[in-house]
Amino acid sequence: MSGTLFLIPAPLGDESIAWLPEGERAKVVHITHFVVEAEKTARKHLKALGVTTPIRELAMSTLNEHTKETDVAALLAPLKAGHDVGLISEAGCPAVADPGAQLVALAHRHGIRVEPLIGPSSILLALMASGANGQCFAFHGYLPVDAAEKAKQVKELEQRSRQRNETQLFIETPYRNNALLLQLRETLAPSTRLAVACDLTLPTQTIVSHRVQDWPKDAPDLHKRPAIFVIHAA
């Protein structure tokens, strides 16, 4: 009998803050086989989670942006041998704007049970707190690095939002956050809602959401802080 592939959310920052409900945590503390985005980060998360097996004895395989598509199938081996396996990314929910979707799809193809656990998702938390349309939305990952290309895409996303009543979400490399926020305030229409959710779930959490014309002059400092940007054009 095959094992179960558990999709285990990871904390968005501080491991000292409980990030899984106790009932969810209890489902996975017995697991000895993990597929992880980065071993060093995963070991920290699993130690904080309280897995019952010593960390050094856990079997870990890596699945990230460098993993070849042809190597993903081999990650099913422990599941086929009857072991439960935990899939965990560096932060947030695995397979959502993070590696893992290919493995999940293969598990379904091979009739392996997949169980997603309840935990933090920066995308959903930002959407919940933005005041933007939560019925129809899209996440785009990173925008282009080039300023002109970025401005072009921002205008395209704003138009798409207006035409479809669709909220648009995206992220930036943390050291470029302040520059992106300034560019959004200069590029978007005054009536467009612009929200930023930063350091979600942490004591330093900051969430600001206004129409562009109502944004305070003293914007929060987002430098090197994980943030989600949200726009919605009415």
N, C-alpha and C positions, 0 to 999 in steps of 0.2 A: 504494500500500500504506500502511495506517495505521501510525502510530507506536505505541509502547508507553507505557502509563501506569504509571510507577514510583511506588510508595508508599514514600516515604523517611522513616524514623524520624528524629526530631530529638533532640539531647541533652537530658537532663533538667536541665541546669544549666551546667556548665563546658565550653565548646567545646574547651578544651585537652586534655580527656580523650577519647581515641579512642572513638567510640560505635558505629561500624559496622565489621564485619569487613572486611579489605582487599578480599576478593573481592566483597563487596557494594558497597563504595565505588567500585571500578573499573567497575562497571556503569553508574554515573550521572554520572561526572565530565565526560562529553562533552555532557551535556544543556544546551540553551540556553533552553528554555521551561519555566517553572515556574508552578504554581498554589499560592499560599501563603496562610496565615492572616494573616500580618502581614509586610509587605515588609522593614521594618527588621530584625526578628529573623531572617527568612529570609536576608537578605544576610550577616549574621554567621555563620549556620550554613554557608552555601554557601562562604564564604571559608575557613572552617576545614576544610571537606570537601575543598577543593582542586580545585574545578571548573576546567576548562582555559580557559574563556572569561572574560575580564575581567568582574568583577561588574557594572560599569556597563553592559555590553552585553547582559546577560541580559534576556529578555522575561519579565515577571512579571504575573500576573493574581491578583486577590485573591478568596478564597473564605472567608467567615467567617459569623458569626451574622447579619450585616447584609445578606448577599447575598440578593437576591430569587430565589425558586425559578425564575422565568422567565428569569433571567440565567445559570443554570448551564449550559444547553445550549451557549451560545456558547463556553464554555471548552474544548469538544471540537475547535474549529477547527484548532489546530495539530496535533492528533493526526490528524485527517482529512487534513491536508496532508502527512502523512508524518513529522512531527517527534515524537521521543520527548519526553514531558512528565513532570516530577517533581512529585508532590504532597507538600507538606511543611507541617506544622503548627508551632505555637510550641514544643511540647515533646512528646516521645513519639511514638506511632504515629498517623499521620493516619487519619481515619475511625473511630477507636476512642475514644469520649468526646471527640471533636474533629471539626471540619468535614471533609467529604470523601465521606461515604457516598453522597450524591446523585450526585456526579460519577462515582464508581466504578460505581454502578448504571447510569448512562447509558452509560458506556464499554462495559459488558457488553452492553447493549441494542443498541449499534451495532457489535458484533463486534470491538471494540478490545481488544487484549491488555492484561491487567492483571498486573503483577508486584509483589507485596509483598516488601519487603526485611527482613532480620533486623536488629533494633535494640531499644533500650530501651522498655519499657512499664511505667510506674509501677504500673499495676493488677496486671499479672502478677508483677512483682517483689515487690510487697507481699503478694500471695497466697502466693507461693512461700515467703516468709520468715515467714509468720504462724503456721504450724502448724495452720491451720484446714482444713476440707475443700476440697480442690482439684478434686474430681470434680463438684461442683455449687455454683455460685456466681452472684451477681448484682451488678452495679455500678449504683448509683443516682444518681451525680452529686452535686449539692448537696441537702442537707436543707433544710426550711423555715427561714427566718430567725427567725420568732417562736418564743420559747422553749417555749411551751406546745404549739404545733404540732410543733415539733421533738421534744419529749419523747414526744408521741403517736406520731409516725412511728418513733422509735427502738424503742418497745415493740412496734409492729406488725412491724417488721423482725426483732426478737428472736423474736417468736412464729412468724413465717414460717420463720426459721432452725431453730427447734426442731421444727416440724412437718415440714419438708422435708429436714432435715439439710443446709441450704443456707447457705453462707457469704455474708454481706452486706458489700459494700464501698461506701464513699462518701467524699466530700471536703468541705472547708470553705474559705471564703475565709481565706487564711493568717493574717490578723490576728485571726480568731475561733477559731483552733485550740485555744488553751488553754481557752477557755470551753467548747468542744464536748467536749474530753477530760474536763473536770470534770463536765459534765452526763452523759456516758456512764457515768462511774464511779458517779454518784449514781442513775442510772435503771436500768441493767442489773442483772439478777440476779447474785448473787455467783458462781454457777458458770459464767456465760457468759464465753467467751474474748474478750478485747479486745486487739487489736493495733494499733499505730501504726507506720507506716514513713515516715520523714522524711528529706529530702535524699538520696533514693536515687541511687546511683552517685557521690555526691560525697564528698570527704574527711570531711565532717561528718555523714555518714550515721548515722542513729539508728533502731534497730528494737527495739521493746519489745513482748512478747507474753506475757500471763498471763491466768489467770482473774481476774475483777474482784476477788475477795476476796484475791488474792495480789499485786495491783499494789503497787509500792513507793509509800510516801507522797511521796517526792521524785520526782515525775513529770518527764520531760524538758520543757524549755522549747521549745514549738513555735511561738512567736510569729513570724509572717511567714516561716515556713519551709514549703515545699510538703510536704504530708503526705497519706497515704492512711490511712483508718480502716477496720478490719476487725473484724467481730463474728461469732461462731459460738456458738450455744446448743446444748449437748449434750442 
